[in-house]
Amino acid sequence: MSQNPYSIEVNQTIKTVHMAVNGVFSQAEYDSFIKEYVSKTSSIQASSYTLKVDCTQMALLGPGEVEKLKGSFVRYKETGFAKVIFGISLQQTIIKMQLGRVAREAGLNNVDIVVQ
């Protein structure tokens, strides 16, 4: 069994949901991610939380992955976080553009993409 390509941690003290994404997700991994995301975010008042996503280990996305990403972004919007922050590395110019474009397409407007 390979290591999970993601992690999701809820910190109720500082009202933050920390996620980390590595590489790209298979369909099964994506389904598992969505299930875990729903179970961990259903018990919080998302409007007072910040979602922080570490994308520094994320791989460049092909068309299929972009659709999964858009589905995730729509879900983040529906969850209703106060703010969504994507952390990238300085070298990830193309990923920064992908994240920004997909966020716009998903209607996720409260997004910051920051270099970590």
C-alpha angles and dihedrals in degrees: 000000000000124000117274112265089222145034130204122195126174115209107193093181094064095024095239134134109209118201131176124196124198127192114321130317127243114222091260092050090048091051090049090048092052091048093050092043091054093046093049098043100040093079098050133081093241095190088072094045134085118219110216116190120190104213096167091110095041117122126226108276128236122208094275093052091046089059091051089048091051089051089053092048092051087052091050089052092049090048087059105224116186089230138359119210123188115197117207136169123251092254094057099088094138093046088050089055092046092050092048094047095046091047089054092047091050092048091242100150104164094074133132122186109202134181109239 
